[in-house]
């Protein structure tokens, strides 16, 4: 027991310095007081500044109308939605996605949280590069994992493969890679990602384990 009504997990997330700074910035700063003023362009979280396109609104409105008595019942990774997503991804990216390759979540936050918990147990390590997307550390801490932060190449903003390799231990379970990177905007070259894949394959053989590459 912590002597607090909150769990150790909740207190751990709340005590992350970067998370505290972000909350203060979003909720108690000049930015928070000015963000909704007329004429202000807020690029902080990447939210759009134009009204949604009519086709998007019409599609959502159409989906609201029930087709059967289970339309608003619990849904779990529905096959129709996965088939539509696989077809769209294959058409746009030229990659032969299959419905079984996809798992649907309520958003990227949830996808990362589920992926980390699916492959790692409390005390395991997750590696990511600095500067990171601001929720990597809270998501890792909430899952009971140990965040392992590594540097990047400050000249190119590319991944530092030597730093990643040096950070891998027998407790490593995931390496998070974000391309285009948030917040630097760097798109990692294919050959760099191929080298990373080879590095992780060698490490997995050495340690006798598999890594999740997010």
C-alpha positions in Angstrom: 0.0 0.0 0.0 1.1 3.5 -0.8 -0.9 5.4 1.9 -2.7 7.0 -1.0 -6.1 6.2 -2.5 -4.4 6.0 -5.9 -2.5 2.9 -7.0 1.3 2.8 -7.4 0.7 2.6 -11.2 -1.4 5.8 -11.2 1.1 7.6 -9.0 4.0 6.4 -11.1 2.4 7.9 -14.3 1.4 11.1 -12.5 5.0 11.6 -11.2 6.7 11.4 -14.7 8.4 14.9 -15.0 7.7 15.2 -18.8 4.1 14.2 -18.3 3.7 16.8 -15.6 5.2 19.5 -17.8 2.9 18.6 -20.7 -0.2 18.7 -18.5 0.9 22.1 -17.1 1.5 23.3 -20.7 -1.9 22.1 -21.9 -4.0 23.2 -18.9 -2.2 26.0 -17.1 -0.2 28.2 -19.4 -0.4 31.1 -21.8 -1.0 28.5 -24.5 -4.0 27.1 -22.7 -5.6 30.5 -22.3 -5.1 31.6 -25.9 -5.6 28.3 -27.9 -9.3 29.0 -28.5 -9.0 32.7 -29.3 -10.4 33.7 -32.7 -7.7 33.6 -35.4 -5.3 31.4 -33.4 -3.7 28.6 -35.3 -2.9 25.8 -32.9 -0.3 23.3 -34.2 0.5 21.7 -30.9 -1.5 18.4 -31.3 -2.0 18.4 -35.0 -5.7 19.0 -34.9 -7.3 20.3 -38.1 -8.3 24.0 -38.5 -10.9 23.4 -41.2 -14.3 21.9 -41.0 -14.5 18.1 -41.9 -15.1 17.3 -45.5 -18.7 16.6 -46.5 -18.0 13.1 -47.6 -16.5 12.2 -44.2 -19.5 13.7 -42.4 -21.9 11.9 -44.7 -20.1 8.6 -44.2 -20.3 8.9 -40.4 -24.0 9.9 -40.6 -24.8 6.9 -42.8 -23.0 4.5 -40.4 -25.2 5.8 -37.5 -28.3 4.2 -39.1 -28.6 0.6 -37.8 -28.6 -2.3 -40.3 -29.6 -4.9 -37.7 -30.4 -5.3 -34.0 -26.8 -5.8 -33.1 -25.6 -2.6 -34.8 -24.7 -0.9 -31.5 -23.8 -4.1 -29.6 -20.3 -5.0 -28.4 -17.9 -5.3 -31.3 -14.6 -7.1 -31.3 -12.3 -6.7 -34.3 -15.1 -7.1 -36.8 -14.2 -9.0 -39.9 -16.1 -6.6 -42.3 -14.1 -3.6 -40.9 -10.8 -5.5 -41.2 -11.6 -6.5 -44.8 -12.3 -2.9 -45.7 -9.2 -1.7 -44.0 -7.0 -4.3 -45.7 -8.4 -3.5 -49.1 -7.8 0.2 -48.6 -4.3 -0.2 -47.3 -3.4 -2.6 -50.2 -4.8 -0.1 -52.7 -3.0 3.0 -51.3 0.3 1.4 -50.3 0.7 -1.4 -52.8 1.3 -3.9 -49.9 -0.8 -7.1 -49.9 -2.4 -6.6 -46.5 -4.8 -9.4 -45.4 -7.7 -9.0 -42.9 -5.8 -11.4 -40.5 -2.8 -9.0 -40.6 -4.9 -6.3 -38.9 -6.3 -5.7 -35.4 -8.7 -2.9 -34.8 -8.5 -0.6 -31.8 -10.1 2.7 -30.7 -7.0 4.6 -31.8 -3.3 4.8 -31.8 -3.0 5.3 -28.0 -4.9 2.1 -27.4 -3.0 0.2 -30.1 0.4 0.9 -28.5 -0.9 0.2 -25.0 -2.4 -3.2 -26.1 0.7 -4.1 -28.1 3.0 -3.4 -25.1 0.9 -5.4 -22.7 0.5 -8.3 -25.2 4.3 -9.0 -25.4 5.7 -7.6 -22.1 5.3 -8.3 -18.4 5.9 -5.8 -15.6 9.6 -5.2 -15.2 10.4 -5.8 -18.9 12.0 -3.0 -20.9 10.9 -0.9 -23.9 13.3 1.1 -26.0 12.6 4.3 -27.8 14.6 7.2 -29.2 14.7 10.8 -27.9 13.0 13.1 -28.5 9.9 10.9 -28.2 6.2 11.2 -28.7 5.0 12.5 -25.4 2.9 9.4 -24.3 5.5 6.7 -24.8 6.8 6.9 -21.3 3.3 7.2 -19.6 2.1 4.2 -21.6 5.2 2.1 -20.6 5.0 3.1 -17.0 1.2 2.4 -16.8 2.0 -1.1 -18.2 4.6 -1.6 -15.5 7.5 -1.5 -18.0 10.8 0.2 -17.8 11.4 2.9 -20.4 14.8 2.8 -21.9 15.6 6.0 -23.8 18.4 6.2 -26.4 19.9 9.1 -28.3 19.5 9.8 -32.0 22.0 11.1 -34.6 21.8 14.8 -33.9 23.1 15.7 -37.4 20.5 13.8 -39.4 17.8 13.0 -36.7 18.2 9.4 -37.9 18.1 6.4 -35.5 21.4 5.7 -33.7 21.6 1.9 -34.3 24.7 1.6 -32.1 22.8 3.2 -29.2 19.8 0.9 -29.7 22.1 -2.1 -29.8 23.8 -1.1 -26.6 20.5 -0.6 -24.9 19.2 -4.1 -25.6 19.3 -6.5 -22.6 17.7 -9.8 -21.8 14.7 -7.9 -20.5 14.0 -6.0 -23.7 10.7 -6.8 -25.2 9.9 -3.9 -27.5 11.6 -1.2 -29.6 9.3 1.7 -30.7 10.1 3.3 -34.0 8.0 6.2 -35.3 8.4 7.2 -39.0 7.7 10.0 -39.9 9.0 10.7 -36.4 7.0 12.7 -34.0 8.3 15.3 -33.1 11.3 15.7 -35.4 9.4 14.9 -38.7 12.3 12.7 -39.8 11.4 9.9 -42.3 13.8 7.0 -41.7 15.5 5.7 -44.9 14.5 2.1 -45.9 18.1 0.9 -45.6 18.3 2.2 -42.0 15.1 0.3 -41.1 16.5 -2.8 -42.8 19.7 -2.5 -40.8 17.6 -2.2 -37.6 15.6 -5.3 -38.5 18.9 -7.2 -39.0 20.2 -5.9 -35.7 17.1 -7.0 -33.8 17.1 -10.4 -35.6 20.7 -11.0 -34.4 19.8 -9.9 -30.9 16.8 -12.2 -30.8 19.0 -15.1 -31.7 21.7 -14.1 -29.1 19.2 -13.7 -26.3 16.8 -16.5 -27.5 13.8 -14.2 -27.5 11.6 -12.2 -29.9 11.2 -8.4 -29.9 8.2 -6.4 -30.9 9.1 -3.6 -33.3 6.4 -0.9 -33.1 
